[in-house]
Amino acid sequence: MEERGDIAHSPGAESHDPFSKLLDYTRVSAARVAGIYQYFPVFESAQCPVIKHEGRDVIMLGTNSYLGLATHPDVKAAMHRAIDEYGSACSGSPLLNGTLDIHRELASRLARFSGKEDALLYSTGYQANVGALSAILGRHDIVVMDKRSHASLVDGARLSGAKLARYEHNDLESLEAQLKRHSGQPVLVVTDSLFSMEGTVADLPGIVGLARRYGARLMLDESHAIGVLGARGAGAAESFGLVDAVDLIMGTFSKSLASVGGFVAGSRKVIDSLRHLSRGHVFSASLPPAAVAATLAALDIVERDGSLRERLASNAAFLAGGLRSLGFEVGAAEGPIVPVHCGHELLALSAYRKLFEDGVFVNPVLHPAVPKGCELLRVSLMATHDEATLSRALDIFARARTPWWPAPHARRKDA
Ligand SMILES: Cc1ncc(COP(=O)(O)O)c(C=O)c1O
């Protein structure tokens, strides 16, 4: 019997301590012992192409600020103005006392941007997915979701009590099998548009075709595609010309839009009901004015400056090509996300650490974010990177490469 805190705990025996899952959690301590733990890195500068870490310059290849707008002078000026005018916070729910004129402006702006009648704001993208799905669905509904969809979509579906049926990543046969299995029942198909870890773009024309054939509704998480895909940067639905075929478009402000918060856009009736029924909207304080103003300013830039998207695409192509010619296995890279296959968590963590020490920051992606054997380094580009910086990063990657990368027995990167 051990004493941990003030509750008796017998290893092996059924624990009566509600903290037992935490107390028995050893994955992190094992990585610390092995000297390969480096999560929660602390940066001393803004998210720019080169950041400061422990006083050193490090090339940033691991941010979601794809367009580099978090340091754009227009975005910063808009935040300053909003603080001067509205103060730092709203201190209340949008339903009762937390709605400002700029919240209204942002919601209608996002509705227009997404090609929908109305939009609803949430304080984070996570909250938007959990808040929307848990309000839309009930225990008699079926949610058919891509296996690699974001955790917030899974959590929203779980909270709703609906039956969660998963299909293989971007696999239309597997999607159709699920739709057949549940035909005649109320089904919502849910998918990310640009997958955050794999860098793949959902086969939206195929998904829309199947959803129509089986009478299912469709919700699309455009978090990583906003600012990146589509003629106006509105996302994958825009780039495929399928905005009208998608019932609900969701997005976050925490990536290209250089702020924090999220939204869901759809028909007037659906959004108005969500506005009153979605607990994540009703029971949480409104976005701070500065975050709203930053999002509005970033949207202005996204809509008026298509050259940022072009630079981002050419930076991603340059780096993905360079990594491939160094012999790395690089995934789809259909947007700014370039996945470098590792195939084992020890390799992903040790490579991450080595690159970081040598001056490149990337994100190690482990199970459960990807299946076991598909661990990878998630490399992401910014429109503001220049070729000289990316070439320096490639030199550092070349030095970090080992003969056992990807790991022996790794699953195929797209498995
Ligand atoms: C696909 C996707 N959806 C939703 C979210 C949640 O967004 P937020 O960071 O605004 O909570 C993320 C964030 O990582 C995401 O990648």
The ligand as an ORCA input file, in Angstrom:
! r2SCAN-3c Opt
* xyz 0 1
  C      -9.643     20.900    -37.457
  C      -9.721     21.695    -36.191
  N     -10.935     22.007    -35.701
  C     -11.059     22.713    -34.561
  C      -9.964     23.138    -33.845
  C     -10.138     23.897    -32.563
  O      -9.850     25.232    -32.778
  P      -9.360     26.212    -31.622
  O      -7.890     26.138    -31.551
  O      -9.863     27.539    -32.064
  O     -10.020     25.768    -30.354
  C      -8.692     22.840    -34.319
  C      -7.503     23.296    -33.566
  O      -6.471     22.735    -33.536
  C      -8.565     22.097    -35.516
  O      -7.357     21.761    -35.991
*
